[in-house]
Amino acid sequence: MFDANVLLNLYRYSENTRDGFLNLLEKIENRIWIPEQAGHEFLKNRAGVISEQMKSYGDTLAAVKKLSSSFSGERAHPFISPGAKAALDNAVDLINTELSESKDKQEELLTSDAIKDQVAKLFEGRVGKAYSKDQFSEIFKKGETRYEERTPPGYKDGGKNREPKNEAENRENFGDWIIWKQVMDHAKFSKTSIILVTDDRKEDWWVERSGKTIGPRPELIKEFNEESGQKIILYSSNSFLELSKKHLHTQISQTAINEIEAEHEARKMQVQSPGFSHDLIKNTGMKWMLNHKKSDKSLKRRSLAEQNHRSGDSAEGRTPGNREYYFMDAMDAEIGSIDKHITSLNIDIELVSREISRSIENADEVEYQSLEGQRHELLLKLEDAKRELHSSRRRYEDRLHEELRDF
């Protein structure tokens, strides 16, 4: 089962990645389904996503042009040879050509949308029924109560239309809640458990620790079971593809999975910290604060979890939500130091990069070469730390999914 954002992201992927994703859906087409609200949001928002991508291509073209200009004319880089400059110009020409062609293809989608046609064909006869006017009215009323009580999912979207004037604006306000209700209704009616794939990254769907997504909100798992009598597992697109490759032996490439994960993380950062820039980090005092500001809270949580565990609270006696939170706190203990190390490395790289810029301005080639060596070493350490963090996260996510399946 797929959320609208998963289908809308097809417009954001490269052609090869999109084709790989659609080929996977074709392979499992007898098992796929979307809630009516997801179909409604896909058709309503596709033109906006296409326009957004066109703007993104335009912005990238402008950035490439600016980069090329910075190496030209009287202000040319003092350490770039004519041969390297010619190679750069050729690369820029190739990039400009590819970006322009991709931008044109995106624009064509506004009038002749092959992606929409493929999605429509795949999900023909596999879309849930819309609620009646009276049903929507009841759902909107219940949604207001849920949002006031911050009951997941959807309360983060409650302010889209502060004074909704019609059904369309109410559907926009309560979109996540409507999808969730339709998913529960479908599971109850069909008497089947559900895998829901969503690229929504907000806190009203997922629990995070140390800035990393751990798993779905325990309240969602509990409500789904109580309302439908079935089980549910939630995945992001990249996790879904990784597991499909492993268990269904699909031909999706690792490059495609990496691209989807990169898009996933980029949009997550937009949700969490719009406008954030490392330029805000002014000195090493900020670096110390970033490394230590969460340590006391994290230690208190871990201490409480360990006390509960030692008190004889067995896995069988704990609720799914409590078990999940125990594993989250255990994960904090392992990845907290890695996260701090990554933050420290990122800031060190930023500071060294600034020194490199200064050495270029001063035409100090000796200092420039020394600093480049330092930056390269830091980047290698950063990649090692990221791999270690990814391994730790995957291990705990696997254990968490086992807990949810047992439930």
C-alpha positions in Angstrom: 0.0 0.0 0.0 1.4 3.4 -1.0 1.0 6.9 0.2 0.7 9.8 -2.3 4.1 11.1 -1.6 5.7 7.9 -2.8 4.0 8.3 -6.2 4.8 12.0 -6.4 8.4 11.3 -5.8 8.5 9.4 -9.1 8.7 12.9 -10.7 11.8 13.7 -8.6 13.9 10.6 -9.6 16.2 10.1 -12.5 14.7 8.1 -15.4 16.6 4.9 -14.6 15.5 5.0 -10.9 11.9 5.8 -11.8 11.8 2.9 -14.3 13.3 0.5 -11.7 10.7 1.5 -9.2 7.8 1.1 -11.7 9.1 -2.2 -12.8 9.0 -3.4 -9.2 5.4 -2.3 -8.9 4.6 -4.2 -12.0 6.1 -7.3 -10.5 3.9 -7.1 -7.4 0.9 -5.5 -9.1 -1.6 -8.1 -7.8 -0.6 -7.1 -4.2 -0.6 -3.2 -4.5 -3.4 -0.8 -3.5 -3.7 2.9 -2.6 -6.3 4.7 -0.5 -8.7 7.0 -2.3 -7.2 10.0 -0.5 -3.7 9.0 -1.8 -5.0 8.9 -5.4 -6.8 12.3 -4.8 -3.6 13.9 -3.5 -1.4 12.4 -6.4 -3.7 13.9 -9.1 -4.1 17.2 -7.2 -0.4 17.8 -6.5 1.4 16.2 -9.6 1.4 19.5 -11.6 2.9 21.4 -8.6 5.7 18.8 -8.2 6.5 19.0 -12.0 6.7 22.8 -11.7 8.9 22.4 -8.6 11.3 20.1 -10.6 11.4 22.5 -13.5 12.5 25.3 -11.1 15.1 23.0 -9.5 16.6 22.3 -13.0 16.6 26.1 -13.6 18.3 26.8 -10.3 20.9 24.1 -10.9 21.7 25.5 -14.4 22.2 29.0 -12.8 24.5 27.5 -10.2 26.6 25.7 -12.8 26.9 28.9 -14.8 28.0 30.8 -11.7 30.6 28.1 -10.9 32.0 28.2 -14.5 32.1 32.0 -14.4 34.1 32.0 -11.2 37.0 30.3 -13.1 36.9 32.6 -16.0 38.3 36.0 -16.9 40.6 38.1 -14.8 39.5 36.4 -11.6 40.4 32.9 -12.8 41.6 30.4 -10.1 45.4 30.9 -9.6 46.1 27.2 -9.4 44.0 25.9 -12.3 46.0 25.1 -15.5 44.6 25.9 -18.9 44.1 22.2 -19.6 42.1 21.7 -16.4 40.1 24.8 -17.3 39.3 23.4 -20.7 38.2 20.1 -19.1 36.0 22.0 -16.8 34.4 23.9 -19.6 33.7 20.7 -21.5 32.1 19.2 -18.4 30.0 22.3 -17.8 28.8 22.1 -21.4 27.8 18.5 -21.0 26.0 19.2 -17.7 24.2 22.1 -19.2 23.0 20.0 -22.1 21.7 17.2 -19.9 20.0 19.6 -17.5 18.3 21.5 -20.3 17.0 18.3 -21.9 15.7 17.1 -18.5 14.0 20.4 -17.9 12.3 20.2 -21.3 11.1 16.7 -20.5 9.7 17.8 -17.2 7.8 20.6 -18.9 6.3 18.1 -21.4 4.8 16.2 -18.5 2.4 19.0 -17.8 0.5 18.2 -21.1 1.6 14.6 -21.8 2.3 12.8 -18.6 3.6 9.3 -19.2 4.3 8.8 -15.5 0.7 9.5 -14.6 -0.4 7.1 -17.3 1.8 4.3 -15.9 0.6 4.9 -12.4 -3.0 4.9 -13.5 -2.5 1.6 -15.4 -0.8 -0.1 -12.4 -3.4 0.9 -9.9 -6.5 0.4 -12.1 -9.1 -1.4 -9.9 -6.7 -1.1 -6.9 -7.9 2.2 -5.5 -10.1 2.5 -2.4 -13.6 4.0 -2.4 -14.2 7.6 -1.5 -16.1 8.4 1.6 -19.6 9.9 1.3 -20.3 13.5 2.2 -21.7 12.5 5.6 -18.7 10.2 6.3 -16.3 13.0 5.4 -18.2 15.3 7.8 -17.7 12.9 10.7 -14.1 12.3 9.8 -13.4 16.0 9.8 -15.0 16.4 13.2 -12.9 13.6 14.6 -9.8 14.9 12.9 -10.2 18.2 14.8 -10.3 16.4 18.1 -7.3 14.2 17.2 -5.3 17.2 16.1 -6.1 19.1 19.3 -4.9 16.1 21.3 -1.9 15.7 18.9 -3.0 12.1 18.1 -0.9 10.8 15.1 -0.9 11.0 12.2 -1.6 14.3 10.6 -1.6 16.9 13.4 1.5 18.5 11.8 -0.6 19.4 8.8 -3.4 20.9 10.8 -2.5 24.5 9.9 -2.6 24.3 6.1 -6.1 26.0 6.0 -6.8 27.7 9.3 -10.4 28.3 8.5 -11.4 25.7 5.9 -14.3 26.8 3.7 -15.2 23.6 1.9 -14.6 19.9 1.6 -11.4 20.4 -0.5 -9.7 22.5 2.1 -10.8 20.1 4.9 -9.4 17.2 2.9 -6.1 19.1 2.6 -6.0 19.7 6.4 -6.9 16.1 7.3 -5.2 14.3 4.5 -2.9 12.1 6.6 -5.7 11.2 9.0 -8.0 10.3 6.1 -5.4 8.1 4.5 -4.8 6.4 7.9 -8.5 5.8 8.4 -8.9 4.4 4.9 -5.9 2.1 5.4 -7.4 0.8 8.7 -10.8 0.4 7.1 -9.3 -1.6 4.2 -7.4 -3.9 6.6 -10.5 -4.5 8.7 -12.7 -5.2 5.6 -10.2 -7.4 3.8 -9.0 -9.1 7.0 -5.3 -8.7 6.0 -2.2 -7.2 7.4 -0.7 -4.2 5.7 2.7 -2.9 4.5 2.4 0.9 4.2 5.1 2.7 2.2 5.3 6.4 2.9 7.9 9.1 2.4 6.2 11.4 4.9 9.0 12.3 7.3 7.2 14.3 10.0 7.1 13.5 13.7 3.4 12.5 13.6 4.4 9.4 11.7 7.9 8.5 13.0 9.9 8.4 16.2 13.4 9.9 16.1 16.4 9.6 18.3 19.6 11.6 17.9 18.2 13.0 14.7 17.7 9.6 13.2 14.4 7.9 12.3 13.9 4.7 14.4 10.5 3.5 13.5 6.8 4.3 13.3 5.0 5.9 16.2 3.9 3.2 18.7 0.5 4.8 18.9 0.0 4.1 15.2 0.8 0.4 15.7 -1.5 0.1 18.7 -4.4 1.9 17.1 -4.2 -0.1 13.9 -4.3 -3.3 15.8 -7.2 -2.2 17.9 -9.3 -0.8 15.1 -8.6 -3.5 12.4 -7.5 -6.5 14.3 -4.5 -6.7 11.9 -0.9 -5.8 11.9 0.9 -3.1 10.0 4.5 -2.4 9.0 5.6 1.0 7.8 8.6 1.6 5.4 10.1 4.5 3.5 10.6 4.0 -0.2 14.3 3.2 0.1 13.8 0.7 2.9 11.0 -0.9 0.9 13.2 -1.3 -2.2 16.1 -2.7 -0.2 13.9 -5.4 1.3 12.3 -6.1 -2.1 15.7 -6.6 -3.5 16.6 -9.0 -0.7 13.4 -11.0 -0.4 11.8 -10.7 -3.9 15.1 -10.8 -5.8 14.1 -7.7 -7.8 16.6 -6.2 -10.3 16.5 -2.7 -8.7 20.0 -1.3 -8.7 21.9 -0.1 -5.6 22.4 3.2 -7.4 18.6 3.6 -7.6 18.2 2.8 -3.9 21.0 5.3 -3.0 19.3 8.0 -5.1 16.0 7.4 -3.4 17.6 7.5 0.0 19.4 10.8 -0.9 16.1 12.3 -2.0 14.5 11.0 1.1 17.1 12.5 3.4 17.1 15.9 1.5 13.4 16.3 2.0 13.6 15.2 5.6 16.1 18.0 6.2 13.7 20.5 4.6 10.9 19.3 7.0 13.2 19.4 10.1 15.4 22.5 9.4 14.2 24.6 6.5 16.9 27.1 5.6 19.6 25.5 7.8 23.1 26.2 6.7 26.5 25.3 8.1 27.3 29.0 7.7 25.4 29.5 10.9 28.2 27.7 12.7 30.4 30.6 13.7 33.1 29.1 15.9 34.3 26.2 18.0 32.1 27.2 20.9 29.1 26.4 18.8 30.8 23.1 17.9 31.1 22.2 21.7 27.4 23.1 22.3 26.2 20.9 19.4 28.3 18.0 20.7 27.0 18.2 24.3 23.5 19.8 24.4 21.6 16.4 24.4 23.8 14.3 26.5 22.1 14.8 29.9 18.6 14.1 28.5 19.9 11.0 26.7 21.6 9.7 29.8 18.5 10.1 31.9 16.4 8.3 29.3 18.8 5.4 29.1 19.1 5.2 32.9 15.3 4.9 33.2 15.1 2.3 30.5 17.8 0.2 32.2 16.1 0.4 35.6 12.8 -0.8 34.1 14.6 -3.6 32.4 16.4 -4.8 35.5 13.2 -4.6 37.6 12.0 -7.8 35.9 9.8 -6.2 33.2 10.1 -9.1 30.7 9.5 -8.7 26.9 6.3 -10.7 27.3 5.0 -8.3 29.9 5.7 -5.1 28.1 3.4 -3.5 25.6 4.6 -3.1 22.0 5.0 0.6 22.6 7.1 0.2 25.7 9.3 -2.5 24.0 9.8 -0.2 21.1 10.8 2.7 23.3 13.3 0.4 25.2 15.0 -0.4 21.9 15.1 3.3 20.9 16.8 4.1 24.2 19.3 1.3 23.6 20.0 2.7 20.2 20.6 6.1 21.7 23.4 4.6 23.8 25.2 3.3 20.8 24.7 5.9 18.1 24.9 9.0 20.3 28.7 9.1 20.3 28.8 8.4 16.6 26.4 11.3 15.9 28.6 13.6 18.0 31.6 12.5 16.1 29.9 13.1 12.7 28.8 16.6 13.9 32.4 17.3 15.0 33.8 16.2 11.7 31.3 18.2 9.6 32.2 21.3 11.5 36.0 20.6 11.3 35.5 20.2 7.5 33.6 23.5 7.3 36.4 25.3 9.2 39.1 23.8 7.1 37.2 24.7 3.9 37.1 28.3 5.1 40.8 28.2 5.6 41.3 26.8 2.1 39.2 29.7 0.7 41.4 32.1 2.6 44.6 30.5 1.3 43.3 30.7 -2.3 42.6 34.4 -1.8 46.2 34.9 -0.5 47.6 32.7 -3.4 49.4 30.6 -0.7 49.8 27.3 -2.6 51.8 25.6 0.2 49.2 26.2 2.8 46.5 25.3 0.2 48.0 21.9 -0.4 48.4 21.2 3.3 44.8 22.1 4.1 43.5 20.0 1.2 45.3 17.1 2.8 43.7 17.7 6.1 40.3 18.0 4.5 40.7 14.8 2.6 41.7 12.9 5.8 38.6 14.4 7.6 36.3 13.3 4.7 37.6 9.7 4.9 36.9 9.7 8.7 33.5 11.1 8.1 32.6 8.3 5.6 33.8 5.7 8.1 31.7 7.2 10.8 28.6 7.3 8.5 29.1 3.7 7.6 29.3 2.8 11.3 26.2 4.8 12.1 24.3 3.2 9.2 25.3 -0.3 10.4 24.1 0.5 14.0 20.8 1.9 12.8 20.1 -1.0 10.5 20.8 -3.5 13.3 18.4 -1.8 15.7 15.8 -1.2 13.1 15.8 -5.0 12.3 15.3 -5.8 15.9 12.5 -3.2 16.2 10.7 -4.7 13.1 11.0 -8.1 14.7 9.3 -6.8 17.8 6.5 -5.3 15.7 6.0 -8.5 13.7 5.8 -10.5 17.0 3.1 -8.1 18.1 
